[in-house]
Amino acid sequence: MRAPACLTYLSVSIAFLSGWAWLEPCSAATVKPNVLFIAIDDQNDWIGTMGHAAAKTPNIDALAARGTVFLNAHCQSPLCNPSRTSVMLGLRPTSTGIYGLSPWFRNLDEFKNRVALPQHFKANGYQTLTAGKIYHGNPGGPAKRAAEFGVWGPNGGIGIKPDTKLIPATPMGDHPLMDWGVFDHRDEDKGDHQVATWAVEKIKTAKKGEPFFLAAGFFLPHVPCYATQKWFDLYPDDDSLLPPVKADERAGTPRFSWYLHWSLPEPRLKWVRENQQWRNLVRSYLACTSFVDAQVGRLMAALEESGQADNTIIVLWSDHGWHLGEKEITGKNTLWERSTRVPLIFAGPGVAANGRCTQPAELLDIYPTLIQLCGLPPRTDLEGQSLVPQLADEKARRERPAITSHNQGNHAVRSERWRYIVYADGSEELYDLEADPNEWNNLAADKDSQPIIAEHRRWLPTMDRPPAPGSAHRVLTYDKTTRSVIWEGNPIGDNDAIPE
């Protein structure tokens, strides 16, 4: 890959060697690199290049080979709205108080004028374009949309659906999103295909010398996971695809861990087993993953065909992971590996090829990394750290671990080897991911673990705000004085049965 004209060999080398030196902003007379910003909803680490043997993701794998993949990257919240807010604002959920599916951050006085990632690029000469799911939900009418991105494409989303649901009603009732499987339809009728088609056109018609920041947000493999037969045929119809689980897997976890996903539409492992849906769900998820991978491939091909590939920085990420039976659940809303670990890949000018970094990384780091790679003016109000040193050298040390929070007081700290979790009531978990990648053996009570816990505790967020005004949907609060737990407005008693 050639560096863009404004990123001279000397400036890039100095930045990489110093680790924190900022590249000089591009002048008006030089060509700035484009940015292709690819978000995938609910995509966990079931990606070929991340070590999942069965996943068929050739285009994402090829993108990783062109650049650097962060094998230990984690979201800041295991839920769409707080995770995407964190990425776009460069702030932790514990700093905004946004933990639930509401509020939209612009509805909070504190963040009405906060400069989001695409706005920083627009202010520095970029055309900004978006399609599909980037923010969580629509910011409003034309004026509000134009304030976030200059050009808006299709909303994407589910697209075509079957006439009737494909699975039985789940314990939470006939929730419209709880569905998966194969039915006769065209790929072209899916929202993600339409998003990719629009983005391909914008790439091919972009004027050289006029840099763009193009965000394409794919909905799948978010439920409902519908795919056509050709994507299902990539995966065997047998139990070899199922993730490893063990009986009574939650025995070593605190009761408080259940409160984070107390009563949700996503069914438990018990239900998918009893209704013969486990294999179907896993196969549907993988089929949808491969379908989205193909849409990524279409974007990569368009860059090559347009002659823009050598001057485009690509970042691909997912807002959080997804359980497929692990820890006895499906869905997200946990502080374990399957819910927090996500794909994070950079490629393009200034990024080493075939990089495979095992240092902890956070989605929060995307904002400062992109503006440094593009030579834009740095910001002093971002809580992430630039990944430019690791994009030059995968072994470059990174002291800070990755921190994920889900509602006030509940945090996971992920270092290169360990995962430490503390809940609002003070209960803890500690896992050695080298010896126990499935997180089955909670070491928090072991005497030998106390120094490790102490080291990880020092990274807990110093700011841990209560839920912001207007917070709703999957919001949990805990009063340390009364020890009262409130889930979505309803109290949970110490002896209340865990919902099945």
C-alpha positions in Angstrom: 0.0 0.0 0.0 1.2 3.5 -0.8 1.0 6.2 1.8 -1.1 9.2 0.7 0.8 12.3 -0.3 0.2 14.1 3.0 1.7 11.2 5.0 5.3 11.4 4.2 7.7 8.6 4.9 9.4 10.7 7.5 6.3 11.8 9.4 4.9 8.3 9.4 8.2 6.9 10.7 8.4 9.4 13.4 4.9 8.8 14.5 5.3 5.0 14.6 8.7 5.2 16.4 7.5 7.7 19.0 4.2 5.9 19.6 2.3 9.0 20.4 3.5 11.7 18.0 0.7 13.0 15.9 1.0 13.1 12.1 0.9 16.5 10.6 -2.5 17.4 9.4 -2.9 17.3 5.7 -2.8 20.7 4.0 -5.3 21.8 1.4 -2.9 21.0 -1.3 -2.4 17.4 -0.4 -4.6 14.3 -0.8 -6.0 13.0 2.4 -6.8 9.3 2.7 -10.3 8.1 2.4 -11.9 6.2 5.3 -14.2 3.2 4.8 -15.9 2.6 8.2 -17.6 -0.9 8.4 -19.8 -1.8 11.3 -21.3 -5.2 11.8 -24.2 -5.7 14.4 -23.9 -8.5 17.0 -20.9 -10.0 15.3 -18.9 -12.0 17.9 -15.5 -13.5 17.3 -16.7 -16.4 15.2 -14.5 -15.2 12.3 -12.0 -17.3 10.5 -9.0 -15.1 11.0 -9.8 -14.9 14.8 -9.5 -18.6 15.1 -13.0 -20.0 14.6 -12.3 -23.2 12.5 -15.8 -23.5 11.0 -16.5 -19.9 10.1 -16.4 -19.1 6.4 -15.3 -15.5 6.2 -12.9 -15.3 3.3 -13.3 -11.5 2.6 -12.8 -10.4 6.2 -9.9 -12.8 6.5 -8.4 -11.3 3.4 -8.9 -7.8 4.8 -7.1 -8.9 7.9 -4.2 -10.2 5.8 -3.9 -6.8 4.1 -3.7 -5.1 7.4 -3.7 -5.7 11.2 -6.3 -7.6 13.2 -6.6 -7.1 16.9 -7.2 -10.5 18.4 -7.9 -9.2 21.8 -10.3 -6.3 21.0 -13.3 -5.6 23.2 -16.4 -3.4 23.2 -17.1 -0.9 25.9 -20.6 -2.1 26.4 -22.3 -5.4 25.4 -25.3 -3.6 24.0 -25.9 -1.6 20.8 -26.7 1.9 21.9 -24.1 2.4 24.6 -21.4 0.7 22.5 -22.1 2.8 19.4 -22.3 5.9 21.4 -18.9 5.2 22.9 -17.4 4.6 19.5 -18.8 7.7 17.9 -18.2 10.1 20.9 -14.9 8.6 22.1 -16.3 8.3 25.7 -16.9 5.3 27.9 -20.5 4.5 28.9 -19.4 5.2 32.5 -18.7 8.7 31.4 -22.0 9.3 29.6 -24.3 7.3 31.7 -25.8 5.7 28.6 -26.2 2.0 29.4 -29.6 1.1 27.8 -31.2 1.3 24.4 -32.3 4.8 25.3 -31.6 7.7 25.4 -30.2 9.0 22.1 -27.2 11.0 23.3 -28.2 14.2 21.4 -31.2 14.3 23.7 -28.9 14.9 26.7 -27.9 18.6 27.1 -24.4 17.6 28.0 -23.8 16.0 24.6 -26.0 18.0 22.2 -22.9 19.7 20.7 -20.3 17.0 21.4 -18.2 16.5 18.2 -18.8 12.9 17.0 -16.3 11.0 14.9 -17.8 11.8 11.4 -18.3 15.5 12.4 -14.6 15.8 13.1 -13.8 14.5 9.7 -16.4 16.8 8.0 -14.8 19.8 9.8 -11.5 18.8 8.3 -12.6 18.6 4.6 -14.2 15.2 4.3 -17.4 14.3 2.6 -19.3 12.1 5.1 -21.7 9.5 4.0 -23.6 6.7 5.8 -25.9 3.9 5.2 -27.3 1.1 7.4 -26.8 1.0 11.2 -24.0 3.2 12.5 -25.7 5.1 15.3 -28.3 3.2 17.2 -31.5 4.4 15.6 -32.3 7.4 13.5 -31.3 10.9 14.9 -34.4 12.5 13.6 -35.5 14.7 10.7 -33.3 16.0 7.8 -31.6 18.7 9.8 -30.6 16.4 12.6 -29.4 13.8 10.1 -27.4 16.3 8.1 -25.6 17.4 11.3 -24.3 13.9 11.8 -23.5 12.9 8.2 -23.6 14.8 5.0 -25.1 12.1 2.8 -27.5 9.4 4.0 -28.3 6.2 2.1 -30.7 3.3 2.8 -31.5 2.4 6.4 -30.7 -1.3 5.8 -32.0 -3.5 8.6 -33.8 -6.8 8.2 -35.2 -6.4 4.7 -37.5 -9.2 3.5 -39.1 -11.5 6.1 -41.0 -14.7 5.9 -44.8 -14.6 6.0 -44.8 -16.3 9.4 -42.1 -16.9 12.0 -39.9 -19.9 11.5 -39.4 -20.8 15.2 -41.8 -21.4 18.0 -42.8 -18.6 20.4 -40.0 -18.1 22.9 -40.6 -17.7 26.7 -40.9 -13.9 26.3 -43.7 -14.4 23.8 -43.9 -13.8 20.1 -41.1 -11.2 20.0 -40.7 -10.2 16.3 -36.8 -10.3 16.5 -36.6 -13.7 17.9 -36.5 -15.8 14.7 -34.0 -17.5 12.5 -33.6 -20.0 9.7 -33.8 -20.4 6.0 -36.6 -19.5 3.6 -36.9 -18.8 -0.1 -35.9 -15.2 -0.9 -33.3 -13.2 -2.8 -30.1 -11.8 -1.3 -30.9 -8.6 -3.1 -34.0 -8.1 -1.0 -32.0 -8.0 2.2 -31.2 -4.7 3.9 -27.5 -5.4 4.1 -27.3 -6.1 0.4 -28.9 -2.8 -0.3 -26.5 -1.0 2.0 -23.6 -2.6 0.2 -25.0 -1.8 -3.2 -25.3 1.9 -2.3 -21.9 2.0 -0.7 -20.3 0.4 -3.8 -21.9 3.1 -6.0 -20.6 5.9 -3.8 -17.1 4.4 -3.9 -17.1 4.0 -7.6 -18.4 7.5 -8.2 -16.2 9.3 -5.7 -14.1 12.0 -7.1 -10.4 11.5 -6.6 -8.8 14.2 -4.5 -12.0 14.8 -2.6 -11.6 12.5 0.5 -14.6 10.7 1.9 -15.6 9.1 5.2 -18.0 6.4 4.2 -19.8 4.4 7.0 -21.6 1.2 6.0 -23.5 -0.5 8.9 -24.6 -4.1 8.4 -27.5 -5.5 10.4 -26.8 -9.2 10.3 -26.0 -11.5 12.1 -28.4 -9.7 14.5 -31.6 -11.6 15.0 -33.7 -12.4 13.1 -31.1 -14.4 11.4 -32.5 -15.2 8.0 -30.3 -16.4 5.1 -30.9 -18.1 1.8 -30.1 -21.7 1.2 -26.7 -21.2 -0.4 -25.4 -19.6 2.8 -26.8 -22.4 5.0 -25.1 -25.0 2.6 -21.7 -23.7 3.7 -22.2 -25.3 7.1 -23.0 -28.9 8.0 -26.4 -29.8 9.4 -24.9 -31.4 12.5 -23.8 -30.7 16.1 -20.2 -30.1 15.2 -20.9 -26.4 14.9 -22.2 -26.1 18.5 -20.0 -24.2 21.0 -18.5 -26.1 24.0 -20.7 -25.9 27.1 -20.7 -27.9 30.3 -23.4 -28.9 32.7 -24.2 -26.3 35.4 -21.8 -23.8 33.8 -23.1 -20.9 35.9 -22.4 -22.7 39.3 -19.1 -20.8 39.8 -20.6 -17.4 38.8 -22.2 -14.9 41.2 -26.0 -14.6 41.2 -25.6 -11.0 40.3 -24.3 -12.1 36.9 -27.9 -13.1 36.1 -29.2 -9.6 36.8 -27.4 -8.2 33.8 -29.7 -10.2 31.5 -32.5 -11.0 33.9 -35.5 -11.1 31.6 -34.9 -10.6 27.9 -36.3 -11.7 24.6 -33.2 -13.8 23.8 -34.0 -17.4 25.0 -31.8 -19.4 27.4 -29.9 -22.5 26.3 -32.5 -24.6 28.0 -35.2 -23.4 25.6 -33.2 -23.8 22.4 -32.3 -27.3 23.4 -35.8 -28.3 24.4 -37.2 -26.9 21.1 -34.5 -28.4 18.9 -33.4 -24.9 17.9 -29.8 -24.8 19.1 -28.2 -26.2 15.9 -30.6 -24.2 13.7 -29.7 -21.0 15.6 -25.9 -21.6 15.4 -26.1 -22.5 11.7 -28.3 -19.5 11.0 -25.8 -17.2 12.8 -22.9 -18.6 10.8 -24.8 -18.4 7.5 -25.6 -14.7 8.2 -22.0 -14.1 9.1 -20.9 -15.5 5.7 -23.6 -13.4 3.9 -22.3 -10.2 5.6 -18.7 -11.3 4.8 -19.7 -11.4 1.1 -21.0 -7.8 1.4 -17.7 -6.8 2.8 -16.1 -8.4 -0.2 -18.2 -6.3 -2.5 -16.9 -3.1 -0.8 -13.3 -4.3 -1.1 -13.8 -5.1 -4.8 -15.3 -1.6 -5.4 -12.3 0.0 -3.8 -9.9 -1.9 -6.1 -12.0 -1.2 -9.2 -12.2 2.5 -8.5 -8.5 2.9 -8.0 -9.1 4.1 -4.4 -7.7 1.1 -2.5 -4.2 2.5 -2.1 -5.5 5.7 -0.6 -8.3 4.3 1.7 -8.0 3.4 5.3 -10.5 0.6 6.2 -11.6 -0.2 9.7 -14.0 -3.1 10.3 -15.6 -3.6 13.8 -18.6 -5.0 15.6 -20.5 -3.3 18.4 -20.4 -6.4 20.7 -20.4 -10.1 20.7 -23.2 -12.7 21.0 -23.6 -15.9 23.1 -24.8 -19.0 21.3 -25.4 -21.2 24.3 -22.2 -20.4 26.3 -23.0 -19.6 29.9 -26.5 -21.1 29.4 -27.8 -18.2 27.4 -28.1 -16.7 23.9 -27.7 -13.0 23.2 -25.4 -10.4 24.7 -25.6 -8.3 27.9 -22.8 -10.1 29.8 -19.2 -9.3 30.8 -17.7 -12.6 29.5 -15.5 -13.1 26.5 -18.2 -14.2 24.1 -20.1 -10.9 24.7 -17.2 -8.5 24.7 -14.7 -9.8 22.2 -15.2 -8.4 18.7 -13.5 -8.2 15.3 -11.4 -5.0 14.9 -9.3 -4.8 11.7 -7.5 -1.9 10.2 -6.0 -1.8 6.7 -4.6 0.7 4.3 -2.0 3.4 4.3 0.2 3.4 7.4 -1.0 -0.1 8.5 1.3 -3.1 8.5 0.1 -6.1 6.5 -0.4 -9.5 8.2 -0.4 -7.9 11.6 -2.0 -10.0 14.4 -1.9 -8.1 17.6 -2.7 -9.8 20.9 -2.4 -6.6 23.0 -5.8 -5.5 24.5 -7.6 -3.0 22.4 -10.9 -1.2 22.7 -13.5 0.1 20.3 -13.0 3.4 22.1 -9.6 3.5 20.3 -11.1 3.8 16.8 -11.7 7.5 17.0 -8.1 8.6 18.0 -6.6 6.0 15.7 -8.4 7.2 12.6 -7.7 10.9 13.1 -4.0 10.1 13.7 -3.8 7.9 10.6 -5.4 10.6 8.5 -3.3 13.4 9.9 -6.3 15.3 11.3 -5.9 17.7 14.3 -5.8 15.6 17.5 -8.5 15.9 20.2 -7.8 16.1 23.9 -11.3 15.0 25.0 -11.2 11.4 23.9 -10.9 8.5 26.3 -9.4 6.0 23.9 -5.8 5.6 22.9 -4.4 5.6 19.4 -3.6 2.1 18.1 -1.0 3.5 15.6 2.0 2.0 17.4 0.4 -1.5 17.2 -0.6 -0.9 13.5 3.1 -0.5 12.8 4.3 -3.2 15.1 1.9 -5.9 16.4 4.2 -6.5 19.4 4.3 -2.9 20.6 3.4 -2.9 24.2 0.1 -1.5 25.4 -0.1 -1.1 29.1 -3.8 -0.4 29.4 -6.3 -3.3 29.4 -9.7 -3.3 27.7 -12.6 -2.3 30.0 -16.3 -3.2 29.3 -19.1 -1.9 31.5 -22.8 -2.9 31.6 -24.8 -0.6 33.8 -23.3 1.3 36.7 -21.0 -0.7 38.9 -20.5 -3.7 36.6 -17.2 -3.9 34.8 -14.8 -6.4 33.1 -11.1 -5.7 32.8 -9.4 -7.8 30.1 -5.6 -7.9 30.0 -3.6 -10.1 27.6 -4.1 -13.2 29.8 -6.8 -12.4 32.4 -10.4 -11.4 32.6 -11.5 -9.8 35.9 -15.2 -9.0 36.5 -16.7 -7.1 39.4 -20.4 -6.6 39.9 -22.2 -3.7 41.6 -22.7 -5.7 44.7 -18.9 -6.5 45.0 -19.0 -10.1 43.8 -16.2 -11.0 41.5 -14.9 -13.4 38.8 -11.4 -14.0 37.5 -10.5 -16.2 34.6 -7.1 -17.3 33.2 -7.9 -17.2 29.4 -4.7 -19.1 28.6 -5.6 -22.1 30.7 -9.4 -21.7 30.6 -10.5 -20.1 27.3 -14.2 -21.1 28.0 -14.2 -19.2 31.3 -15.4 -22.2 33.3 -13.1 -21.9 36.4 -13.7 -18.8 38.5 -10.5 -18.1 40.4 -11.6 -15.0 42.3 -11.8 -16.7 45.7 -8.3 -18.3 45.4 -5.7 -16.8 47.7 -3.1 -16.7 44.9 -5.4 -14.7 42.7 -5.5 -11.6 45.0 -2.5 -9.9 43.6 -3.9 -10.4 40.0 -7.2 -9.0 41.1 -5.6 -6.0 42.7 -3.6 -5.2 39.5 -6.8 -5.4 37.4 -8.9 -3.4 39.9 -6.7 -0.4 39.5 -8.0 0.0 35.9 -11.6 0.2 36.9 -13.3 3.4 35.6 -12.8 6.3 38.0 -16.0 7.9 36.7 -19.0 5.5 37.0 -22.1 7.6 36.5 -25.7 6.5 37.2 -28.0 6.0 34.2 -28.6 9.2 32.2 -32.0 10.8 32.2 -34.3 9.0 29.9 -32.5 5.6 30.3 -34.6 2.6 29.4 -34.5 -0.9 28.2 -32.0 -3.3 29.8 -31.2 -0.9 32.5 -30.1 -2.3 35.9 -29.6 -0.3 39.1 -28.3 -1.3 42.5 -28.5 0.6 45.8 -25.5 -0.4 47.9 -27.1 0.9 51.1 -30.4 -1.0 50.8 -28.9 -3.8 48.6 -31.9 -3.4 46.3 -31.7 -4.5 42.7 -34.0 -2.9 40.1 -34.3 -4.4 36.6 -36.2 -2.2 34.1 -38.1 -0.6 36.9 -39.0 -3.8 38.7 -37.3 -5.0 41.9 -35.5 -8.4 42.1 -35.6 -10.2 45.4 -32.7 -12.3 46.7 -34.8 -15.4 46.5 -36.6 -14.7 43.2 -36.3 -17.6 40.8 -34.0 -16.9 37.8 -36.2 -16.7 34.7 -36.0 -19.6 32.3 
